[in-house]
Amino acid sequence: MEDRIYLNLKREEKNIPIVFVERIEKIGEYLASFNCSNLVIFTDKLVYKLYKDFIDSLQHSYLYLFDEGEESKSIESYLKAIDYLLDSNVDRRALFVAIGGGVVGDVVGFIASTYKRGVRLIHIPTTLLSMVDSSIGGKTGINYKLYKNQIGTFYQPEMIIICPQFLGTLPKSEVLSGIGEIIKYGFTLDKSILDMKDRFENDVFEIFQDKILAMQLIKKSINCKVKVVEKDEKESLLREVLNFGHTVGHALETYYNYYFSHGIFVILGMVAEMILSNILFNFDLSNLDFLIRILEKNSIKLPQRFEKSQIISIMKYDKKNINASIRMVLLKDVCDYVLGYETKEDTLYEALDKFEKVIF
């Protein structure tokens, strides 16, 4: 029996299948079921190098390769891809397929949503983080100047195809990055994920040697995101819960110029936001021990101390903010969250000071 989860968007009257396949060879069958004028594959140079035979087997009309890394989420990269599509005379009946991690998914989603006012899209995430988070929910975006995802759209794909076989080529940092997002779901939406605390603290690769456990974690995480997106597709309020750890995490990510993978900055952001939650809501800081042990066991250490005023300045550009106030997702307890809390700067300074002492 086919294994899938549906994302049911009532407003758009759209059921988006999230399909699970064991082997990448099966993916071509799903793509072949779509009628299109052109099949356009987007990926980055590293993914193409690792999976060249698979990608070339997809009988694509066009193949576009991004440079590897966050730099591809730029206006210049976006316009270069648009030029390629126009020069190739790709029409709006084409099917765009994004094969890659969060960067590829975000920028290709933005291209698909804006090229000729919208072209059908399929996501094939190749990283753990993109499987459990960024490929689901329709967020697209590119970065502008120092600020993440300030330009973007909500644009839903026709299908998302999850194949854990891609995880076999991930470096440790990328596996840990995905685990950061999975842990976020545990603290905000599904306590049962935290029952596996001990496993997370061991070698991160060990978790994914157990294919049944790996799929349990991936599906639990996807179900968390699906339930939230179904209730709040365009982040009116509830969907903000998915940003726990991200307000400080994104600021650190920008400040340190993407020194670590995104999900590692989310772990650091969760540490900071738990400290803030403790100051404001007496959140139990014993929960921090688990995250600190993960950072220590994986030798995650920021390269130098940060300037608190600069971190707060970057946080002021977070997308959730209204009227320049810094709005955050905070915790009273595990899975007892507060949305859109307007945080005063002096409290942020206090929290970042304590965060600095814990991290350094």
ABEGO torsion letter per residue (X at the ends): XBBBBBBBBAAAGBBBBBBBBABAAAAAAAAAABBBABBBBBBBAAAAAAAAAAAAAAGBABBBBBBBEAAABBAAAAAAAAAAAAAAGBBAABBBBBBEBAAAAAAAAAAAAABGGEBBBBBBBABAAAAABAABGGBBEBBBEABBGABEBBBBBABBBBBAAAAAABBAAAAAAAAAAAAAAAAAABAAAAAAAAAAABBAAAAAABAAAAAAAAAAAAAAAAAAAAABAAGAAAAAAAABGAAAAAAAAAAAGGABBAAAAAAAAAAAAAAAAAAAAGBBAAAAAAAAAAAAAAGBBBABBBBAAAAAAAAAABAABBGGBBBBBBBABBGBBBBGBBBBAAAAAAAAAAAAAAAX
